């Protein structure tokens, strides 16, 4: 009778539930092994992910299903002892913290990823003129038939796979084959590879971009007689969330001409850990003005949304896109990029998971909020973190640096679109914009009621003087002086009475009301959550599309309020300004509650 603390049947079942987000992440573990095995060879590593579909699962002649998956590489291969270790859980060549210089971690990638998807895994590896084979089988492990990793045996690479691998296999390499895919999420190879392409291109973008590795994705359908029909065959292109690389998987023309541009120089933060100093590098990018004008519903807008977040990169290999820094309600978040790079020596600080799918210690932190929650002064809280050697201490500094970058980039992104909308509305000659409609309504009010406002007296000033003043205001929307003046001339010529601007300003108000050169200027507060919840959501679209009825209606409501303030004077004007501020404070609290 056995009294094992963890019965073998249960342990293998637990190992199979290893927490991979997706089958593509399990495949990435094998790609990690391939790339690391190629280090020091002095040549690029060729990696191929090959899938085989087979018909007849449901019934004779039934629909095809994914039957086998293989990952091949032409790296260094393994000797017999290394092969056996590679198939053991928790035994590898890069276990010691001081030895973790590459992308590998914990030595659990091959067995963990394999049994998380398949009940049987075969490994063929060759070097020095000899090919070896060993395997793992879940049923044999559960039944107690397999206690040790089988001793590698001399073998030949199965001919069917030799036919599917592109070119010669080379003097050294490895082939891992998964079969009996009982836990594979995707049922057909084309679906698996379509899902994997974007993710694999992002994880290994630096290796692909620098030519250190190539990754081929191929899908075949097996028919009777051992014939194979090729359904998919392509090399993975880099998928750069910073959108600074050329030759990527971004939609044309941005696949060759980057859609973003660098935002300043990369920042280096020195982190002390384990008695040594380590460097964390923060790189930022921001969309080009012409990219922003395409709008969120464009192809490049949809592509940017798929890569939204802070890219966490360990030893040139991405772990995750972290979403803790973004404003989830704001569609403009896709237009910036931030990457945080670090070495494996900081794994404990970043909380790198065994399967390299996440950095659990990397998240947005606010040291002032946390100090207040502990009822401590900021200085005392920092001292306590240092005494405890708390890994959050460097993360607070990293978070603060990212927040500063985001504050600046978000303001710049907001100004890009505001200038674009201002320019578009100024050139609309059909009188269909909210500013045109509000101006006509105001003129009728003047004619019927004789209503006057503080801004009206400046309409009698010379056109050149008014144009100069308005040009200065419009330039603040991020437009060049020539374009700003063109818009100002149009405003004065057409006698437009309202101008919308977007900017940060102190206080709780959703918007501010001023007047210059005979024009009532309504400034929307970009720091107020209403800006993202209402204005940005309502207007997000193609650059050359008219205002939506919803946005037009919202702007008309604000122009009506602005004119009411413009016509008021004395205590009444002060009262309206106070009401506007108080309403903004209440609106902020309500919208924050919605976010939470």
C-alpha positions in Angstrom: 0.0 0.0 0.0 1.4 3.4 -1.0 1.4 6.4 1.4 2.8 9.0 -1.0 2.2 12.6 0.3 1.1 13.5 -3.2 -0.2 10.5 -5.2 1.3 10.3 -8.7 -2.1 10.4 -10.3 -3.0 13.7 -8.6 0.4 15.3 -9.1 0.3 14.8 -12.8 -3.2 16.1 -12.9 -2.1 19.2 -11.1 0.8 19.6 -13.4 -1.5 19.6 -16.4 -3.4 22.5 -14.9 -0.4 24.7 -15.1 -2.2 28.0 -15.8 -1.2 28.8 -19.4 -3.5 31.6 -20.7 -3.7 30.0 -24.1 -2.2 27.2 -26.2 0.0 29.8 -27.9 1.7 30.6 -24.6 2.4 26.9 -24.1 4.0 26.8 -27.6 6.0 29.8 -26.6 7.7 27.8 -23.9 9.2 25.5 -26.6 10.2 28.5 -28.7 12.1 29.8 -25.6 14.0 26.6 -25.4 14.9 26.8 -29.1 16.1 30.3 -28.9 18.2 29.7 -25.8 19.7 26.6 -27.3 20.8 28.7 -30.2 22.8 31.2 -28.1 26.5 31.2 -28.9 26.2 29.3 -32.2 27.1 32.4 -34.2 24.2 31.9 -36.6 20.4 32.6 -36.6 18.1 30.0 -35.1 15.3 28.7 -37.3 12.2 27.7 -35.4 9.2 26.1 -37.0 5.7 25.5 -35.5 4.0 22.8 -37.6 0.4 21.7 -37.1 -1.3 18.7 -38.7 -5.1 18.5 -39.1 -6.7 15.1 -39.7 -10.3 14.4 -40.8 -12.7 11.7 -39.5 -12.9 12.5 -35.8 -16.6 12.7 -35.5 -17.3 10.1 -38.1 -15.8 8.6 -41.3 -15.2 11.6 -43.6 -16.1 14.0 -40.7 -14.6 17.5 -40.3 -10.9 17.9 -39.8 -9.4 18.5 -36.4 -6.0 19.4 -35.0 -4.2 16.1 -34.5 -0.5 16.9 -33.9 1.7 19.9 -33.1 5.5 20.0 -33.5 8.1 22.6 -32.8 11.4 22.2 -34.7 14.7 24.1 -34.3 18.1 23.9 -35.8 19.9 24.9 -32.6 22.5 23.0 -30.6 20.5 19.8 -29.9 21.1 17.8 -26.7 23.1 14.9 -25.5 21.4 12.0 -23.7 21.8 13.4 -20.2 20.6 16.9 -21.2 17.6 15.3 -23.0 16.5 13.4 -19.8 16.9 16.5 -17.7 14.9 18.5 -20.2 11.9 16.1 -19.7 12.1 16.3 -15.9 10.0 18.9 -14.0 12.1 21.5 -12.4 15.4 20.3 -13.6 17.3 22.4 -16.2 20.5 24.1 -17.1 19.5 27.6 -15.9 18.1 27.0 -12.4 20.5 29.1 -10.3 19.7 32.8 -10.1 23.3 33.7 -11.0 23.0 31.5 -14.1 19.7 33.0 -15.4 21.2 35.2 -18.1 18.9 34.1 -21.0 15.1 33.8 -21.5 14.8 30.4 -19.7 13.5 30.0 -16.2 13.2 27.2 -13.7 13.7 24.4 -16.2 10.0 23.5 -16.4 9.2 24.7 -19.9 9.3 21.5 -22.0 7.4 19.1 -19.7 5.0 21.7 -18.2 3.9 23.2 -21.5 3.7 19.8 -23.3 1.4 18.0 -20.8 -0.7 21.1 -20.4 -1.9 20.5 -24.0 -1.2 16.9 -24.9 -1.2 13.4 -23.3 1.9 12.4 -25.2 5.1 14.2 -26.1 8.0 12.9 -28.2 11.4 14.6 -28.3 13.9 13.9 -31.0 17.3 15.6 -30.8 20.5 15.3 -32.9 24.1 16.4 -32.7 27.5 15.0 -33.5 25.9 12.6 -36.1 23.6 10.9 -33.5 19.8 11.2 -33.2 18.2 10.4 -29.8 14.6 10.0 -28.7 12.7 10.0 -25.4 9.1 10.8 -24.4 6.5 11.5 -21.7 3.1 9.9 -21.6 0.4 11.0 -19.2 -1.4 7.7 -19.1 1.7 5.8 -18.3 2.6 8.3 -15.5 -0.9 8.0 -14.1 -0.9 4.2 -14.2 2.5 4.1 -12.4 4.2 2.6 -15.5 6.5 5.6 -16.0 8.4 6.8 -12.9 11.6 7.9 -14.5 12.1 9.7 -17.8 12.9 6.9 -20.3 16.5 6.6 -21.2 17.1 8.2 -24.6 17.4 5.7 -27.4 19.1 6.0 -30.8 16.4 6.9 -33.4 15.7 8.5 -36.7 13.5 11.6 -37.2 10.0 10.4 -38.4 9.9 10.7 -42.2 6.5 12.6 -42.2 8.1 15.4 -40.2 11.1 15.5 -42.4 8.8 16.2 -45.3 7.1 19.1 -43.5 10.2 20.8 -42.2 11.4 23.5 -44.6 14.9 22.7 -46.0 17.5 20.4 -44.4 17.3 19.8 -40.7 21.0 20.6 -40.3 23.8 19.0 -38.2 22.1 19.7 -34.9 18.6 20.5 -33.6 15.5 19.3 -31.8 12.0 18.3 -32.7 9.2 18.2 -30.1 5.9 16.5 -31.1 2.6 16.8 -29.2 -0.1 14.2 -29.8 -3.4 13.2 -28.3 -4.2 16.9 -27.8 -7.0 16.6 -25.3 -6.5 20.0 -23.6 -5.8 22.1 -26.7 -8.2 25.0 -26.9 -8.1 25.3 -30.7 -9.6 22.5 -32.7 -8.1 23.4 -36.1 -4.6 24.4 -36.9 -5.5 27.6 -38.9 -7.3 29.0 -35.8 -4.4 28.1 -33.5 -1.8 29.8 -35.7 -4.0 32.8 -36.5 -4.3 33.4 -32.8 -0.6 32.7 -32.1 0.9 34.8 -34.9 0.3 38.2 -33.3 1.3 37.1 -29.8 4.4 35.2 -30.9 5.5 38.1 -33.1 5.1 40.4 -30.1 6.9 38.1 -27.5 9.9 37.5 -29.8 10.0 40.8 -31.7 13.6 41.6 -30.8 14.9 38.2 -31.8 13.1 38.4 -35.1 13.9 42.0 -35.8 17.6 41.6 -35.2 17.8 38.4 -37.2 18.7 36.2 -34.2 15.8 33.9 -34.9 13.2 33.2 -37.6 9.8 31.6 -36.7 7.8 29.7 -39.3 4.1 28.9 -38.8 2.8 26.0 -41.0 -0.5 24.2 -41.1 -1.1 21.0 -43.0 -4.1 18.7 -43.6 -3.4 15.0 -43.7 -5.3 12.9 -46.2 -5.3 9.2 -46.9 -2.0 7.7 -48.1 0.0 10.0 -45.9 -0.4 13.0 -48.2 -0.2 16.5 -46.8 -1.9 19.6 -48.1 -0.4 22.9 -47.0 -3.0 25.4 -45.6 -0.8 28.0 -44.0 2.9 28.7 -44.4 4.4 32.0 -43.3 7.2 33.6 -41.3 6.2 35.5 -38.2 6.9 39.2 -38.5 7.7 41.4 -35.5 4.7 42.9 -33.7 6.0 45.9 -31.9 3.6 47.5 -29.4 5.8 50.6 -29.4 5.3 50.7 -33.2 8.8 51.9 -33.9 10.1 49.0 -35.9 9.9 48.6 -39.6 9.0 45.3 -41.4 6.3 44.4 -38.9 2.8 42.8 -39.0 1.1 46.3 -38.7 -1.3 47.1 -41.5 0.1 48.8 -44.6 1.7 51.3 -44.9 2.7 51.1 -41.2 4.3 47.7 -41.7 7.3 49.5 -43.3 6.9 53.1 -42.1 6.4 53.1 -38.2 3.1 54.6 -37.0 4.6 56.0 -33.8 7.7 58.0 -33.0 10.0 57.9 -29.9 8.9 60.0 -27.0 12.1 61.4 -25.6 15.1 59.3 -24.8 14.8 55.9 -22.9 15.0 56.4 -19.1 17.3 54.2 -17.0 16.4 53.6 -13.4 19.0 52.0 -11.1 17.5 49.3 -8.9 19.4 47.8 -5.9 18.6 44.2 -5.2 20.6 41.2 -3.8 23.5 43.5 -3.0 23.9 44.6 -6.6 22.8 47.4 -8.8 20.6 46.6 -11.8 19.2 48.8 -14.6 15.5 49.0 -15.6 14.9 50.8 -18.9 11.7 52.6 -19.7 11.1 53.4 -23.4 8.1 55.4 -24.6 6.5 56.2 -28.0 3.6 58.3 -29.2 1.6 58.2 -32.4 2.5 60.5 -35.2 -0.1 63.2 -35.9 -1.0 61.6 -39.3 -1.6 58.3 -37.5 -3.8 59.8 -35.0 -5.9 61.4 -37.7 -6.9 57.9 -39.0 -9.0 57.4 -35.9 -9.7 54.4 -33.7 -12.0 52.6 -36.1 -9.2 52.6 -38.8 -7.1 49.5 -39.4 -4.1 51.0 -37.6 -6.4 52.1 -34.8 -7.8 48.6 -34.3 -4.2 47.1 -34.5 -3.0 49.6 -31.9 -5.8 48.6 -29.6 -4.7 44.9 -29.7 -1.3 46.0 -28.4 -2.6 48.4 -25.8 -0.8 48.5 -22.4 2.7 48.6 -20.9 5.0 46.0 -22.5 7.1 44.2 -19.8 10.2 42.7 -21.4 12.7 40.4 -19.7 15.9 39.7 -21.5 14.5 40.9 -24.9 11.5 38.5 -24.5 8.1 40.0 -23.7 6.3 38.6 -20.6 3.0 40.5 -20.9 1.1 43.6 -21.8 0.3 45.1 -18.4 -3.0 47.0 -18.3 -2.8 48.5 -14.8 -1.6 51.9 -16.0 -4.3 52.6 -18.6 -7.6 54.4 -18.3 -9.8 51.5 -19.4 -12.7 53.9 -20.4 -10.5 56.0 -22.7 -10.1 54.9 -26.3 -7.1 57.3 -26.7 -5.0 54.9 -24.6 -4.1 53.0 -27.8 -2.1 55.9 -29.1 0.9 55.7 -26.7 3.4 52.9 -26.1 5.6 52.1 -23.1 8.1 49.3 -22.6 9.8 48.4 -19.4 12.9 46.2 -19.9 14.9 44.3 -17.2 17.3 41.4 -16.8 16.5 38.0 -15.2 18.4 39.1 -12.0 15.3 41.2 -11.1 12.8 38.3 -11.5 12.0 38.4 -7.8 11.4 42.2 -7.9 9.1 41.9 -10.9 7.4 38.6 -9.7 8.1 36.7 -12.9 5.9 33.6 -13.1 7.3 30.1 -13.8 5.7 30.0 -17.2 6.9 33.5 -18.1 3.4 34.7 -18.8 3.3 37.6 -16.4 5.2 39.8 -14.0 3.0 39.7 -10.9 5.0 42.3 -9.0 4.8 44.8 -11.8 1.7 47.0 -11.4 0.8 50.7 -10.9 1.6 51.7 -7.3 1.3 55.1 -5.6 3.6 55.4 -2.6 1.7 58.4 -1.1 -1.6 56.5 -1.2 0.0 53.4 0.4 1.7 55.4 3.1 -1.6 57.1 4.0 -3.3 53.7 4.1 -0.7 52.5 6.6 -1.2 55.7 8.6 2.5 56.6 8.2 4.4 59.6 6.9 5.9 59.2 3.5 9.5 59.3 5.0 8.6 56.7 7.6 7.0 54.5 5.0 10.0 54.7 2.8 12.3 53.8 5.7 10.2 50.8 6.5 10.3 49.6 2.9 14.1 49.8 2.9 14.4 48.0 6.3 12.2 45.2 4.9 14.1 45.1 1.6 10.6 45.3 0.1 10.6 44.7 -3.7 7.8 47.4 -4.0 10.4 50.1 -3.3 11.9 50.1 -6.8 8.4 49.5 -8.3 7.2 52.8 -6.7 9.9 54.6 -8.6 9.2 52.9 -11.8 5.4 53.6 -11.4 6.1 57.3 -10.8 8.3 57.5 -13.9 5.6 55.9 -16.1 2.9 58.1 -14.6 4.9 61.2 -15.5 5.4 60.0 -19.1 1.7 59.2 -19.4 0.6 62.6 -18.1 2.6 64.3 -20.8 1.8 61.9 -23.6 -2.0 61.9 -22.9 -2.1 65.7 -23.0 -0.2 65.7 -26.3 -2.5 63.0 -27.8 -5.5 65.0 -26.8 -4.2 68.1 -28.5 -3.6 66.2 -31.7 -7.2 65.3 -32.2 -8.5 68.7 -31.0 -6.5 70.6 -33.6 -7.7 68.2 -36.2 -11.4 68.7 -35.2 -11.0 72.4 -35.0 -9.4 72.5 -38.5 -12.1 70.2 -39.9 -15.0 72.2 -38.5 -13.5 75.5 -39.7 -13.3 74.2 -43.3 -16.9 72.9 -43.2 -18.7 75.5 -45.5 -22.1 73.9 -45.4 -23.0 75.3 -41.9 -23.5 71.8 -40.5 -21.2 72.0 -37.5 -22.4 72.6 -33.9 -20.5 75.9 -33.9 -22.4 77.1 -37.1 -25.7 76.0 -35.7 -25.2 77.6 -32.4 -24.1 80.8 -34.1 -27.3 81.0 -36.2 -29.4 80.4 -33.0 -27.5 83.1 -31.2 -28.1 85.6 -34.1 -31.9 84.9 -34.0 -31.9 85.4 -30.3 -30.2 88.8 -30.8 -32.7 89.8 -33.4 -35.9 88.7 -31.6 -34.9 89.5 -28.0 -32.2 92.0 -28.4 -30.0 89.8 -26.1 -26.4 91.0 -25.7 -23.4 89.4 -24.2 -20.0 90.5 -22.9 -18.3 89.0 -26.0 -20.4 91.0 -28.5 -18.6 94.3 -28.2 -15.3 92.8 -29.5 -17.0 91.8 -32.8 -16.7 95.5 -33.9 -12.9 95.4 -33.6 -10.8 95.3 -36.9 -10.8 91.9 -38.6 -6.9 91.7 -38.6 -6.8 92.3 -34.8 -9.4 89.7 -34.1 -7.7 87.2 -36.5 -4.4 87.7 -34.6 -6.0 87.0 -31.2 -7.9 83.9 -32.5 -4.7 82.5 -34.2 -3.0 82.5 -30.8 -5.9 80.6 -29.2 -6.1 78.0 -32.0 -2.4 77.4 -32.0 -2.8 76.0 -28.5 -4.7 73.1 -30.1 -1.4 71.8 -31.5 -1.8 73.3 -35.0 1.0 75.0 -36.9 0.8 78.8 -37.1 -0.2 78.8 -40.8 -3.1 76.4 -40.3 -4.2 78.2 -37.2 -4.3 81.6 -39.0 -6.3 80.0 -41.9 -8.9 78.8 -39.4 -8.9 82.2 -37.6 -9.5 84.0 -40.9 -12.4 81.6 -41.6 -13.9 82.2 -38.2 -13.8 86.0 -38.6 -15.1 85.9 -42.2 -18.0 83.6 -41.4 -18.7 85.4 -38.1 -18.6 82.1 -36.1 -19.4 82.9 -32.5 -18.1 79.7 -30.7 -14.8 78.0 -30.5 -14.1 74.7 -28.6 -10.8 74.0 -27.1 -9.5 71.1 -24.9 -6.9 71.7 -22.2 -6.0 70.8 -18.6 -7.0 73.4 -16.0 -7.3 73.4 -12.2 -10.6 73.0 -10.4 -13.5 70.6 -10.8 -15.4 72.1 -13.8 -16.1 70.0 -16.8 -15.6 73.1 -19.0 -14.6 76.8 -18.7 -16.1 79.8 -20.5 -14.2 82.8 -21.7 -14.4 85.2 -24.7 -11.8 86.8 -26.9 -12.0 88.7 -30.2 -15.8 88.5 -30.1 -15.8 84.6 -29.9 -17.0 82.6 -26.9 -14.3 80.0 -26.1 -15.5 76.8 -24.4 -12.5 74.9 -23.0 -13.2 71.3 -22.1 -11.2 70.1 -19.1 -9.1 67.1 -20.3 -8.4 66.1 -16.7 -12.1 65.7 -15.9 -13.3 62.1 -16.4 -16.2 63.5 -18.5 -13.7 64.2 -21.2 -13.0 60.5 -21.8 -16.5 59.3 -20.9 -18.3 61.7 -23.2 -16.2 63.8 -25.6 -13.6 61.3 -26.6 -16.0 58.4 -26.9 -18.5 60.4 -28.9 -16.1 61.7 -31.5 -13.7 58.7 -31.9 -13.8 57.8 -35.6 -12.3 58.5 -38.9 -10.7 61.9 -39.3 -12.8 63.0 -42.2 -16.2 62.0 -40.9 -18.8 64.6 -39.8 -19.6 65.1 -36.1 -21.9 62.5 -34.8 -25.5 63.7 -33.8 -24.7 62.8 -30.2 -21.5 64.9 -30.1 -23.2 67.7 -31.9 -26.1 67.7 -29.4 -23.6 67.8 -26.5 -21.7 70.7 -28.0 -25.0 72.6 -28.6 -25.9 72.2 -24.9 -22.6 73.6 -23.8 -22.8 76.5 -26.3 -26.3 77.4 -24.8 -24.8 77.4 -21.3 -21.8 79.4 -22.4 -24.0 82.1 -24.0 -26.1 82.2 -20.8 -22.9 83.0 -18.9 -21.8 85.5 -21.6 -25.1 87.4 -21.3 -25.0 87.4 -17.5 -23.3 90.1 -15.4 -22.5 90.9 -11.8 -23.6 88.5 -9.1 -25.6 86.4 -11.6 -22.5 85.7 -13.6 -20.5 84.7 -10.4 -23.5 82.5 -9.4 -23.5 80.6 -12.7 -19.7 80.1 -12.6 -20.1 78.6 -9.1 -22.9 76.3 -10.2 -20.8 75.1 -13.1 -17.9 74.3 -10.8 -20.1 72.5 -8.3 -21.8 70.5 -11.0 -18.4 69.5 -12.3 -17.3 68.2 -8.9 -20.4 66.1 -8.5 -20.1 64.8 -12.0 -16.5 63.8 -11.3 -17.5 61.8 -8.2 -20.3 60.0 -10.1 -18.0 59.1 -13.1 -15.2 57.9 -10.8 -17.7 55.6 -9.1 -18.6 54.2 -12.5 -14.9 53.6 -13.3 -14.4 51.8 -10.0 
